[in-house]
Amino acid sequence: MKIMNQLKGEIQGITLELIKCGLAMEFNMPIIQKNEILWEKHTDISRYLKNYKYPDIYKEINNLKNYNFMLPDGGIFQLMYRIEGNEVASHRLAYYPSPDFEMYQNDPSIYEEDEIYGDILNRSVLPVIIRADYNKDDVISKVHHPYSHITLGEYKNCRIPVNKPISPLSFVNFVLEHFYAVPTQMWEYNYTQKAQVKFKEHIHNRDMERSRFQF
């Protein structure tokens, strides 16, 4: 139970910090349900949304408030872990950007006063889903699945290997630092707490020879 409580505490700490600095406009606190770390109002909708268009997927997630927290520009985070014994058996971490400018149209002051959201006003920017998956028992088959990998844009064959499971803090910081940071770095969000969970490397030799992410 130690790792489960650590992961839950880390997600809760991130959520509280985002609330504190005004970057979590909507949120659900993390909960433990059997051997999983989820969030309040969690609903498993992954199966019936499989072949939906992205705007419809986003709309359904948003309508159900099926997430950990939502940023002012509509960006949504989901952080899920499954625990076996005292180790992470799998995780699914996801970031869903808003597919349109509806929130800007409703309240343009959110963006005009804060340069970290400047990119969403550029219509050439394409919303890209970022998902980080891990399964300690993934096996080598006809289609190779790295144990830990990042998928961009829901491309079927996009599985960028990662050297180990990813902590909640590492994933959230990865998205915020690379998609929301500003040149001056003058940003209120400053969650400096170190990740409570330290994961060991878990990567197949085949993936060590490929381009990959190091966390």
TACOR-V924060 format. One record per residue. N is the residue number from 1. PHI is phi in whole degrees, -180 to 180 (* if undefined). OMEGA is omega in degrees with one decimal (NA if undefined). D_LAST is the distance of its C-alpha to the last C-alpha in Angstrom with 1 decimal. Layout:
n: [N,N]
phi: [PHI,PHI]
omega: [OMEGA,OMEGA]
d_last: [D_LAST,D_LAST]
//
This chain:
n: [1,2,3,4,5,6,7,8,9,10,11,12,13,14,15,16,17,18,19,20,21,22,23,24,25,26,27,28,29,30,31,32,33,34,35,36,37,38,39,40,41,42,43,44,45,46,47,48,49,50,51,52,53,54,55,56,57,58,59,60,61,62,63,64,65,66,67,68,69,70,71,72,73,74,75,76,77,78,79,80,81,82,83,84,85,86,87,88,89,90,91,92,93,94,95,96,97,98,99,100,101,102,103,104,105,106,107,108,109,110,111,112,113,114,115,116,117,118,119,120,121,122,123,124,125,126,127,128,129,130,131,132,133,134,135,136,137,138,139,140,141,142,143,144,145,146,147,148,149,150,151,152,153,154,155,156,157,158,159,160,161,162,163,164,165,166,167,168,169,170,171,172,173,174,175,176,177,178,179,180,181,182,183,184,185,186,187,188,189,190,191,192,193,194,195,196,197,198,199,200,201,202,203,204,205,206,207,208,209,210,211,212,213,214,215]
phi: [*,-59,-66,-64,-67,-66,-66,-60,-65,-67,-64,-64,-63,-63,-60,-64,-67,-65,-64,-58,-96,80,-101,-109,-76,-137,-160,-133,-75,-68,-136,-105,-131,58,-108,-124,-105,-126,-148,-57,73,-62,-137,-83,-117,-63,-69,-81,-99,-56,-106,-79,-73,-57,-56,-73,-62,-61,-60,-67,-61,-66,-61,-85,52,-93,-161,-77,-160,-122,-80,-59,-89,96,-64,-116,-116,-126,-129,-127,-133,-119,-112,-129,66,-126,-144,-77,-88,-163,-148,-138,-115,-141,-125,-116,-76,-65,-82,-147,-108,-58,-68,-66,-65,-74,-150,-62,-62,-56,-94,-67,-95,-138,-71,-68,-104,-57,-63,-71,-81,-90,-70,-82,-78,-99,-61,-126,-71,-118,-130,-119,-116,-144,-146,-67,-106,-58,-115,-77,-132,-60,-108,-76,-116,-59,-54,-119,-155,-114,-113,-113,70,62,-66,-57,-103,-92,-135,-80,-60,-123,-73,-169,-58,-112,-77,-57,-62,-63,-69,-62,-65,-57,-69,-67,-69,-99,-119,-127,-67,-115,-55,-80,60,-84,-131,-65,-66,-148,-81,-93,-59,-73,-57,-74,-108,-106,-92,-82,-64,-146,-145,-74,-55,-60,-79,-67,-92,-108,-65,-159,-98,-112,-117]
omega: [-176.8,-177.2,178.6,178.9,178.4,179.8,177.8,179.9,179.2,178.4,178.5,178.8,177.6,-179.0,-179.4,178.7,178.2,175.9,-177.1,-176.7,173.0,-179.0,174.2,-177.3,175.0,-177.4,170.6,179.8,179.1,177.8,173.7,-180.0,-173.5,-178.6,-178.3,171.7,-176.8,176.3,174.8,-179.6,179.1,175.7,179.4,-178.9,-173.2,-175.8,-174.9,176.8,-171.2,-176.0,178.5,172.3,-174.4,179.2,179.6,176.5,-179.3,-178.6,-179.2,178.1,-178.3,-178.6,-179.3,-173.9,-172.6,-175.2,173.5,178.2,178.7,177.7,-177.9,-179.8,178.6,177.7,-173.5,176.0,170.9,-177.2,-176.4,177.6,173.2,-174.5,172.4,-174.1,176.3,176.8,179.7,177.7,178.9,171.1,174.1,-178.4,-174.5,173.7,179.5,177.2,177.7,-177.6,-179.4,-176.0,-175.4,-177.2,177.0,-179.1,-178.9,-177.3,-176.7,-178.1,179.4,-172.9,-177.8,-177.8,-175.2,-172.6,-179.1,179.5,-175.8,-175.9,-175.5,177.6,179.4,-173.4,176.9,-179.8,-178.9,177.3,-177.5,174.6,174.5,-179.1,177.0,-177.7,175.5,173.5,-174.3,-176.6,177.8,-178.2,177.2,179.3,178.0,175.0,-175.0,175.8,173.6,179.2,178.2,-178.3,176.6,176.8,178.2,173.8,177.8,174.0,-172.6,-175.1,177.3,176.5,-178.0,-176.8,174.2,-172.2,-178.4,172.7,-175.9,178.8,178.0,-178.6,-179.2,-178.8,-179.2,179.2,178.1,-179.0,-176.2,-178.1,-173.3,-178.7,-177.5,-176.2,177.6,-176.5,-177.5,-176.0,178.6,-174.0,-174.5,-177.9,-177.5,-178.6,-172.2,179.0,178.5,178.0,-178.5,-177.6,177.4,-178.3,174.5,178.5,176.6,-175.9,-179.3,179.7,179.4,-178.2,177.1,-178.5,-178.0,171.7,-172.4,174.5,175.0,178.8,NA]
d_last: [23.8,21.7,18.3,20.0,21.4,18.2,16.4,19.6,19.9,16.6,17.4,20.9,19.9,17.9,21.0,23.4,21.9,22.0,25.5,26.5,25.6,27.1,24.1,24.6,27.9,27.9,25.9,26.1,25.0,22.9,25.1,25.1,27.1,27.9,24.6,22.5,21.0,22.4,24.2,27.9,29.6,27.2,28.8,27.7,28.8,26.4,29.2,31.9,29.8,28.5,30.9,31.3,30.8,27.8,30.1,31.7,28.5,27.4,31.0,31.0,27.8,29.1,32.6,31.5,29.0,26.6,23.4,21.8,22.6,23.8,23.5,26.8,26.4,26.1,22.3,21.6,18.6,18.7,16.5,17.8,17.1,19.5,20.0,22.1,23.4,20.8,17.7,15.8,17.7,16.3,14.8,15.6,14.1,16.0,17.1,20.7,22.2,25.9,27.9,30.7,32.1,34.1,32.5,33.1,36.7,37.2,36.0,35.4,35.4,31.9,30.7,33.4,32.7,29.0,27.5,23.9,25.5,27.4,25.7,27.0,30.5,30.0,31.2,29.6,26.1,25.2,23.5,20.5,19.0,15.2,14.5,11.6,13.3,13.1,16.1,16.4,19.8,19.4,21.7,22.4,25.2,26.9,23.9,20.7,18.0,14.6,13.8,10.6,11.0,11.3,15.0,16.5,20.2,20.9,21.8,22.8,21.3,18.1,15.4,12.5,10.7,7.1,6.7,7.1,8.3,6.9,8.9,11.5,10.8,7.3,9.0,12.2,11.1,9.4,12.8,14.9,13.7,14.1,17.0,18.9,18.6,21.9,22.9,24.3,21.4,24.3,22.8,23.8,20.5,19.1,17.3,16.4,16.1,13.2,11.5,14.2,12.5,10.5,9.5,10.4,9.3,11.4,11.9,15.4,17.0,18.0,14.5,13.7,16.6,15.4,13.4,9.9,6.5,3.8,0.0]
//
